[in-house]
Amino acid sequence: MYPNKYITELLKDAINSEAMTVEYYVQLASDVSDIDDRERLRQMSLDEKKHYNMLMEMYKAMAGKDFEEGDKKEVPKGENVLSRIAASIDKELENVEAYRPILFALEDPMFKNYLQEIITDEQNHAARLNYMYSKNK
């Protein structure tokens, strides 16, 4: 069991966020017309699923029990694809900020590597979304 109980609370929030983001990108991919953007969004949803699984593994190791999922929140829908892409850029960057305190609190080198991978994926997602937004504006 991990001595810092605060970190498990941060992980709970992160797990819930990743679960919702997986569905969000699947839905957004189905709404874009450009085939390349659709594939980028599909790949991003797979990355988010990978993050979810990594965070679940971390939570179990630190809390000493499986994470119990609560009620799933409805995936937010925007008025149009472009506004949803713009909102996603902000969300990805917010996630980077949310993951930093977790990264700094970790002791296990493998889990530090997990968080570093998740953070760089989130930064890459923000860059890809920025590209999609710019080319479609």
N, C-alpha and C positions, 0 to 999 in steps of 0.2 A: 504494500500500500504506500502511496506517495504521501510524504509528510505535509505538503502544502495543499490544503483543501481548496484554497482560492483558485488554484490552477484548474481543478476539475470543474469548477463553475464556469470558468472561461471556455473550457473544452465543450461543455454542454451547449453554450451559445454558438460556438463555432460549428459543432455537429449539426445543429438545427439550421444554421445559415447555409451550410453546404448542401444539406438535403433539399432545401427549397431552391437553391441555385441550380442544382441538377435539372429539376423540372422546368425552371424558368428558361434555361438555355435550350432545352428540347422544344419548348413551346415557341420561343423566339425563332429558332431555326425553321420551324414549320411556317412561320409568317414572312420570312424574307424571300425575295424573288431570285436573288443572285445565287447561283449554285455554289460558287466559291465561298460566299458568306455563310451559306447554309452549312457547308462542310466545316468551316472554322467554328461555328457555333456548336455543331455536333461534337467536335473534338473538345471544345471547352467544357461541354457537359460531361464528357468522359473524364476529363481532368478533375472536375468537381466531384465526381463519384469516387475517384481515386483518393482525393483529399478526405472525403467522408470516411472511407474505409481506414485510412491512416489515423484519423482522429479517433475513430471508434477503438482501434487497437491501443492507442495511447491512453484513452479514457479507462479502458479495462485494466491496463497495467497499473495505472495510477490510483484508480478508485477501488480496485480489487473486485469489481463486479461489472457486468454488462451495462451498457447505457440503455436506459428505458426511454424509448421515444414517446413523446406526448402526442397530443393532437397535432396533425399536420396543418400548417397555415396555408391558406390559399395563395397560390402564386399570383403576385400582383400583375395587373395588366395595364398597359398604358394606352394612350389614345392612338398612337401610331408607332411604327417600328423604329423610326429615327429617335423619337423621344425615349423609347425604351432602351435603345443602344446608349444614348447619352446618360441615362440614369445608371446603366450597368457599369459605365466607366467609373463613376463615383463610388459605386458599391464595391467594385474590385479594389480600388485604392483604400477604401475604409477597411476592407478585410485585411489588407497589408498592415495597417496600423493596429488592428485588433490582434493580429498574430504576434506582433513584436513582444508584448509583455509575456506571452506564453513561451516564446523562444528564449527570452532572457532568464526565465525561471527554471528552465529544464536543466537537468543534470545528465541524463542519459544521452550519450553521443548519437545513438541511432535516432532518438526522438528529435534531437536538435537538427539532424539531417532531414528528417521528415518535414519539420517546420520550415527549414530553409527551402526545400523543394516546393512546398505549398506557397510560400511567399513569392518565390520567383515565378511560379505559374500564374499567380494572381497579377503580378506586374506585367507578365506577357499578355494576359487576357486584356488588361487595360490598354495596352499598346495596340492589340489587334482590334479591339472595339473602337479605339480612337481612329484607326485607319478606316474601318467600316463607316464610321460616322462621317469622316471627312470626305470620303469618296461618294457618299450618297446624299450629302447635303446640297 
